[in-house]
C-alpha cells in the first residue's frame, strides 16, 4: 500500500411533461420502490440481482465490456435494480472504455440492507469487493467494523474536497474525516399538480412553504377540486428528520449520536410535538392521506389519480412522478418545490442516500490502490456527475457539473430539477443537518414508524410520545 495522507424565497418550478419524461425515463423509481426497511433513506429501485453474466453484460442490460487478461479488475457492489442499475452501468461502461488497464465489474445485491450484510459476510470470508455502496444509516456500523479504508486516506492529495458540493460532503464527514465517497444523494422535496392548483384558484408558482400553508392549500384543494385529501406521503422517518433539521433540533440525544452514543429519542421537544400534532390533525381532518408504512408508490399513485394535489418524496423520484403525470388518465403538469418548513423559518434540511466504501482487505497492492483512485476521481468528476444527475435526479457531487447542465440548457428544459438545488441553497450546513450516527434500521426505525400508526389509529398524542420515547430509548440501549 502507498502512504496515506489524511486531510483534515423561491417559487415552485414546473416540468415539461414530454421532455422531462424523455430525459428522465423511469430513473426516478428511486424513492418510490420498496426498500429493505430503512425508513431514514429514500428507497432505491431494486428488482433482481444485477450480477454480471460472464460476458460483460449485467441484468440491467448494459454491456460494461470485458476485462483484458492483464487488467486490474475492481468489484463494485451496489443496491440498484434494473432502472438505476442501467444508469450506473452506462457510466461504468464509459469508464471501462476509456480506462487503461483497469476494468470495473458491477453487482447488485438487492438493497441497502442486503448489500451491507453481503459485504460484511464477504469481509468475514476474506473475499470482499473493492467498492461497496452503503446507506448513510449504516455508517456507524461500518465504522465499528474497523474494516474500511477512509476514502480521504485513499485519495490523499489527489483530490480537492472543495471541488465537491459542501453540503453533501459535510453531511458524510465524521469527526473531520471522510470515510466514504458520496454518490447517490438526494433531498426531500414536494411535488404537486400545477393544473389542480390553478383549478382551485391557487397560484402554482407560489407553492406552500410552511405546515400552516400546506393545511390552507389542502383545504382549498378539497373544497374546489376532485381531491379527497390535499396531500399524501409515506410513513417514513426521513421526513421527520428533515423537519427537525429545518427547525434546528436534534432527533436523538448527544447531537444525533455525534457526541457519544445516542440513548434516547427526543420526542417531547416543542419541535417533535409540533410535527406530530400537525400531522395527526391533518389526518383527523381528512386533509392528509395515509398511504403505506415504509417506502412505496402509493402516494405517487394518489397524485396521479387526482385524489391528492401534493405528495412528498425524494429529488431522485422526480422522474417517476413526471412519468405518473404523463400517464395519468388526465395528464397534468407537475410542479416541484423545496420541502415545507414546520414554521416560517427554514434553517436547512438533510440530504439522504448512500456512499462508497472501500474494504481494506480487498486492496492488496499499490496497483489496485491506484486503480481505485483513478475510478473514484473519474466517477465524481464534472462530466460523469452531470450525466448521473440527468439520468437519475441524484445531486451531481462536483460543483462544475451544475454549470455544465445550465450551459447545456438542461434546467431550462426541465425546471423541476432545480427544486432540490433550491433547497440546498437555502440550507445552512450545521450540526443539525449532518448525518445521524445512530443505527436507524431495524427496531429503532420500526418503532418510529409505529408511533405514527398509533396516532393515526386515534391514540392520545401525549401518551404516545411518552410511551414511544421509552420504547425507542430501550431499543437504542440494547
C-alpha positions in Angstrom: 0.0 0.0 0.0 1.2 3.5 -0.7 1.5 6.1 2.1 -1.7 7.7 3.3 -2.3 11.4 3.6 -5.3 12.2 5.8 -7.0 15.7 5.3 -8.2 17.1 8.0 -37.8 32.5 -1.3 -38.0 30.5 -4.4 -41.3 29.8 -6.3 -42.2 26.3 -7.4 -40.9 25.1 -10.7 -42.7 23.2 -13.4 -41.7 20.4 -15.7 -42.5 20.0 -19.3 -44.1 16.5 -19.2 -42.8 15.2 -22.5 -39.3 16.5 -22.4 -38.9 15.6 -18.7 -40.0 12.0 -19.2 -37.7 11.7 -22.3 -34.8 13.0 -20.2 -35.5 11.0 -17.0 -37.3 7.9 -18.2 -38.2 5.7 -15.3 -35.0 6.5 -13.4 -36.8 8.1 -10.6 -38.3 4.9 -9.3 -35.7 5.6 -6.6 -37.5 6.9 -3.6 -40.7 5.1 -4.6 -40.0 1.3 -4.7 -39.6 -1.0 -1.7 -36.6 -0.5 0.5 -35.4 -3.2 3.0 -37.0 -1.3 5.9 -34.7 1.7 6.1 -37.2 4.4 6.6 -34.4 7.0 7.1 -33.3 6.9 3.5 -35.2 7.2 0.2 -35.7 3.7 -1.3 -33.8 2.6 -4.3 -35.2 0.7 -7.2 -34.1 -2.9 -6.7 -35.5 -5.7 -8.8 -33.5 -8.9 -9.1 -29.8 -9.3 -9.0 -27.5 -7.4 -11.3 -24.7 -9.9 -11.3 -22.6 -10.0 -14.4 -23.2 -13.0 -16.6 -19.7 -13.5 -17.7 -19.7 -11.6 -21.0 -19.7 -8.1 -19.5 -23.4 -7.6 -19.6 -25.4 -7.2 -16.4 -29.1 -7.9 -15.9 -29.5 -4.1 -16.3 -29.0 -5.0 -20.0 -26.0 -2.7 -20.3 -22.7 -4.2 -21.6 -19.9 -2.9 -19.4 -17.3 -4.6 -21.5 -14.9 -7.5 -20.7 -11.7 -7.3 -18.8 -8.5 -8.0 -20.7 -6.1 -10.6 -19.3 -3.8 -8.1 -17.7 -6.5 -5.6 -16.4 -6.8 -4.8 -12.7 -10.4 -5.8 -12.0 -12.4 -3.8 -9.4 -15.5 -5.4 -8.0 -18.2 -2.8 -7.3 -21.3 -3.9 -5.3 -24.4 -1.7 -5.2 -28.1 -1.7 -4.4 -29.7 -0.6 -7.7 -32.3 -2.6 -9.7 -32.7 -2.7 -13.4 -33.5 1.0 -14.0 -31.0 2.8 -11.8 -28.6 -0.1 -12.3 -28.6 0.6 -16.1 -27.7 4.2 -15.5 -24.8 3.2 -13.2 -23.7 0.6 -15.8 -23.7 3.2 -18.6 -21.2 5.2 -16.6 -19.1 2.2 -15.7 -19.1 1.1 -19.4 -17.9 4.6 -20.3 -15.1 4.3 -17.7 -14.1 0.9 -18.8 -13.9 2.0 -22.4 -11.5 4.9 -21.5 -9.5 3.3 -18.7 -6.1 1.8 -19.5 -5.5 -1.5 -17.7 -8.5 -1.1 -15.3 -11.9 -2.8 -15.5 -14.8 -2.3 -13.1 -17.5 -5.0 -12.7 -20.8 -4.2 -11.0 -23.1 -6.4 -9.0 -26.4 -5.5 -7.4 -27.0 -7.2 -4.1 -30.7 -6.2 -4.0 -31.0 -3.3 -1.5 -29.1 -1.4 1.2 -29.7 -3.9 3.9 -28.8 -6.9 1.7 -25.7 -5.2 0.3 -24.4 -4.3 3.8 -24.9 -7.8 5.1 -23.4 -9.3 1.9 -20.4 -7.1 2.2 -19.8 -7.8 5.9 -20.2 -11.5 5.2 -17.7 -11.3 2.3 -15.2 -9.5 4.6 -15.6 -12.2 7.2 -15.0 -14.8 4.5 -12.0 -13.0 3.1 -13.4 -12.1 -0.3 -14.6 -8.6 0.0 -15.4 -6.4 -3.0 -13.2 -3.4 -3.7 -16.1 -0.9 -3.5 -19.5 -1.2 -1.8 -22.4 1.2 -1.6 -23.9 1.7 1.9 -26.8 3.8 3.2 -25.7 6.7 5.4 -27.6 4.9 8.2 -25.0 2.1 8.1 -22.1 4.5 8.7 -21.9 3.8 12.4 -21.9 0.0 11.9 -19.3 0.3 9.2 -17.0 2.4 11.4 -17.5 -0.1 14.2 -16.3 -2.9 11.9 -12.9 -1.2 11.5 -12.6 -2.9 8.2 -12.6 0.0 5.7 -10.0 2.5 4.4 -11.1 6.1 4.9 -11.6 7.4 1.4 -9.7 10.6 2.1 -6.7 8.5 3.1 -7.1 6.5 -0.1 -7.3 9.6 -2.3 -4.8 11.7 -0.4 -3.5 14.8 -2.3 -5.2 13.5 -5.5 -8.5 15.1 -4.5 -9.6 18.7 -3.7 -12.6 18.3 -1.5 -13.6 21.9 -2.2 -14.4 20.8 -5.7 -17.5 19.0 -4.3 -20.8 20.3 -3.0 -20.1 21.4 0.5 -23.5 20.4 2.0 -23.1 16.9 0.6 -19.6 16.1 1.7 -20.2 17.9 5.1 -23.1 15.6 5.7 -20.9 12.5 5.4 -17.9 13.8 7.4 -17.4 12.0 10.7 -15.0 13.7 13.2 -13.5 15.7 10.4 -12.8 12.6 8.3 -14.4 11.4 5.0 -14.6 7.7 5.4 -16.7 7.2 2.3 -17.4 8.9 -1.0 -21.0 10.3 -1.5 -22.5 9.0 -4.8 -26.3 8.7 -4.8 -27.6 11.6 -2.8 -30.9 13.5 -2.8 -33.1 15.6 -0.6 -36.8 15.6 0.3 -39.0 17.8 -1.9 -42.7 18.5 -2.6 -44.3 17.5 -5.9 -47.7 18.9 -6.9 -50.3 19.0 -9.6 -50.0 22.5 -11.1 -53.2 22.1 -13.1 -55.1 21.2 -9.9 -53.7 24.3 -8.2 -55.0 26.5 -11.0 -58.4 24.8 -10.9 -58.6 25.6 -7.2 -57.6 29.3 -7.7 -54.2 28.8 -6.3 -51.0 30.2 -7.8 -48.9 27.2 -9.0 -45.8 29.5 -8.9 -46.3 30.1 -5.2 -46.5 26.6 -3.6 -46.9 26.3 0.2 -43.7 26.9 2.2 -44.9 26.1 5.8 -47.0 23.5 7.5 -49.7 26.1 8.1 -49.7 27.0 4.4 -49.9 23.3 3.4 -53.0 23.0 5.6 -54.6 26.0 3.9 -53.8 24.8 0.4 -55.1 21.3 1.3 -58.4 22.7 2.5 -58.7 24.7 -0.7 -57.9 21.7 -2.9 -60.5 19.5 -1.2 -63.1 22.3 -1.4 -62.5 23.3 -5.0 -61.3 20.2 -6.9 -61.9 16.4 -7.1 -59.2 15.9 -4.4 -60.4 13.8 -1.5 -57.4 14.8 0.6 -54.9 17.6 0.0 -51.6 15.7 0.3 -50.0 12.3 0.8 -46.7 10.8 1.7 -45.3 7.6 3.1 -44.9 6.9 6.8 -41.1 7.1 6.9 -38.9 8.7 9.4 -36.9 10.6 6.8 -39.4 13.5 6.7 -39.3 13.7 10.5 -35.6 14.0 10.3 -35.8 16.7 7.6 -38.3 18.8 9.6 -36.3 18.5 12.7 -33.1 19.7 10.9 -35.1 22.6 9.4 -36.2 23.5 12.9 -32.7 23.2 14.2 -33.5 20.4 16.6 -31.8 17.0 17.1 -33.9 13.8 16.8 -31.6 11.9 19.2 -29.6 12.9 22.2 -25.9 13.5 22.1 -26.2 15.5 18.9 -27.8 12.7 17.0 -25.0 10.3 18.1 -22.1 12.5 17.1 -21.1 13.4 20.7 -21.5 10.0 22.1 -23.9 7.1 21.8 -27.5 8.1 21.5 -29.5 6.6 24.3 -32.8 8.4 23.8 -35.0 9.9 21.2 -36.2 13.5 21.7 -39.9 13.1 21.3 -41.0 15.6 23.9 -39.4 18.7 22.4 -41.5 21.5 21.1 -40.4 20.6 17.5 -41.4 16.9 17.8 -44.8 17.9 19.3 -45.4 20.5 16.6 -44.6 18.0 13.8 -46.7 15.1 15.2 -49.6 17.2 16.3 -49.8 18.9 12.9 -49.6 15.6 11.1 -52.2 14.0 13.3 -54.6 17.0 12.8 -54.2 16.8 9.1 -55.1 13.2 9.1 -58.0 13.6 11.5 -59.4 16.4 9.4 -59.1 14.3 6.2 -56.6 16.6 4.6 -53.7 14.1 4.6 -53.9 10.6 3.0 -52.1 7.9 4.9 -50.6 5.6 2.2 -48.2 3.0 3.5 -45.6 2.3 6.2 -42.2 2.4 4.6 -41.4 3.5 1.1 -43.7 2.7 -1.7 -45.5 4.0 -4.8 -48.9 4.7 -3.2 -48.5 8.5 -2.7 -47.4 8.9 -6.3 -50.4 6.9 -7.4 -52.6 9.2 -5.3 -51.1 12.2 -7.0 -51.6 10.6 -10.4 -55.2 9.7 -9.9 -56.1 13.2 -8.6 -57.0 12.0 -5.1 -54.4 14.5 -3.8 -52.7 17.5 -5.2 -49.4 17.2 -3.2 -47.0 14.5 -2.3 -43.6 14.3 -0.7 -40.7 12.3 -1.9 -37.0 12.5 -3.0 -35.4 14.5 -5.7 -34.4 11.1 -7.1 -38.2 10.4 -7.5 -38.8 13.3 -9.9 -38.5 11.2 -13.0 -41.1 8.7 -11.7 -43.5 11.4 -10.7 -43.2 13.0 -14.1 -43.9 9.6 -15.7 -47.0 9.3 -13.5 -48.2 12.7 -14.5 -47.7 11.9 -18.2 -49.5 8.5 -17.9 -52.5 9.8 -15.8 -56.0 9.4 -17.3 -56.0 13.2 -17.3 -52.3 14.2 -17.8 -51.2 17.2 -15.8 -48.2 19.5 -15.4 -46.0 18.5 -12.5 -44.6 21.1 -10.2 -41.7 20.7 -7.7 -40.6 22.8 -4.7 -38.4 22.6 -1.6 -39.9 20.8 1.4 -42.1 23.0 3.5 -41.0 24.1 7.0 -42.6 23.5 10.4 -42.9 27.3 10.7 -41.8 30.5 8.9 -38.0 29.9 9.3 -36.0 27.5 7.1 -32.6 26.7 8.5 -31.6 23.7 6.4 -32.7 20.2 5.7 -30.8 17.0 5.4 -29.8 15.0 2.4 -30.1 11.3 2.1 -28.7 8.4 0.1 -25.5 6.4 0.2 -21.8 6.5 -0.3 -19.0 4.3 -1.5 -16.8 2.3 1.0 -13.5 0.5 0.4 -12.9 -2.7 2.4 -9.3 -2.6 3.4 -8.7 -6.4 2.8 -9.7 -6.0 -0.9 -6.8 -3.6 -1.6 -3.8 -5.9 -1.9 -1.4 -3.9 -4.0 -0.4 -0.4 -4.9 -1.7 -1.0 -8.4 -5.1 -1.8 -7.0 -5.0 1.3 -4.9 -4.1 3.5 -7.9 -6.9 1.9 -9.9 -9.4 2.8 -7.1 -8.1 6.3 -7.0 -8.5 6.6 -10.8 -12.1 5.3 -10.8 -13.2 7.4 -7.8 -11.8 10.6 -9.3 -13.4 9.9 -12.7 -16.9 8.9 -11.5 -17.0 12.0 -9.2 -15.7 14.3 -12.0 -17.8 17.1 -13.6 -18.9 15.2 -16.8 -19.9 11.8 -15.2 -21.7 13.6 -12.4 -23.7 15.8 -14.8 -24.7 12.7 -16.7 -25.6 10.9 -13.4 -27.9 13.8 -12.5 -29.6 13.9 -15.8 -30.2 10.2 -15.7 -31.3 9.8 -12.1 -32.1 13.1 -10.3 -29.3 12.5 -7.8 -27.3 15.6 -7.0 -24.1 15.9 -9.0 -21.4 15.9 -6.4 -19.0 18.0 -8.4 -19.6 21.8 -8.3 -18.8 22.3 -12.0 -21.5 19.8 -13.0 -24.3 22.2 -12.4 -22.7 24.9 -14.6 -22.3 22.3 -17.3 -26.0 21.4 -17.0 -27.1 25.0 -17.1 -24.9 25.7 -20.2 -26.4 22.7 -21.9 -29.9 24.1 -21.3 -31.0 21.1 -19.2 -32.6 23.1 -16.4 -34.3 25.4 -18.9 -35.9 22.3 -20.5 -36.5 20.6 -17.1 -37.1 23.4 -14.5 -38.4 21.0 -11.8 -34.9 19.6 -11.4 -33.9 22.9 -9.8 -36.1 22.3 -6.7 -33.6 20.2 -4.9 -30.8 22.7 -5.6 -33.0 25.5 -4.4 -33.4 23.6 -1.1 -29.7 23.0 -0.7 -29.0 26.7 -1.4 -31.5 27.6 1.3 -29.9 25.2 3.7 -27.4 26.1 6.4 -24.9 23.3 7.0 -24.9 22.7 10.7 -24.7 20.1 13.4 -28.5 19.5 12.8 -28.2 18.8 9.1 -25.3 16.3 9.4 -25.8 12.6 9.2 -27.2 10.8 12.2 -24.7 8.5 13.8 -27.4 6.2 15.1 -28.4 2.8 13.8 -31.7 3.7 12.1 -32.7 0.4 10.6 -34.3 -2.5 12.4 -36.2 -2.0 15.7 -35.5 1.8 16.1 -36.8 2.6 12.7 -39.8 0.3 13.0 -40.8 1.8 16.4 -40.6 5.3 15.0 -42.9 4.4 12.2 -45.2 2.5 14.6 -45.6 5.8 16.6 -47.3 7.5 13.7 -49.5 4.4 13.1 -50.7 4.6 16.7 -51.5 8.3 16.4 -53.4 7.7 13.1 -55.4 5.0 14.9 -56.6 7.5 17.5 -54.2 7.1 20.4 -53.5 10.2 22.5 -50.6 12.3 21.4 -49.0 13.0 24.8 -49.3 9.3 25.9 -47.8 8.0 22.7 -44.9 10.5 22.7 -44.1 9.4 26.2 -44.6 5.7 25.6 -42.5 5.6 22.4 -39.8 7.7 23.9 -39.3 4.9 26.4 -39.7 2.1 23.8 -37.2 3.6 21.4 -34.8 4.5 24.2 -34.9 0.9 25.3 -34.1 -0.2 21.7 -31.2 2.3 21.4 -29.6 0.9 24.6 -29.9 -2.8 23.7 
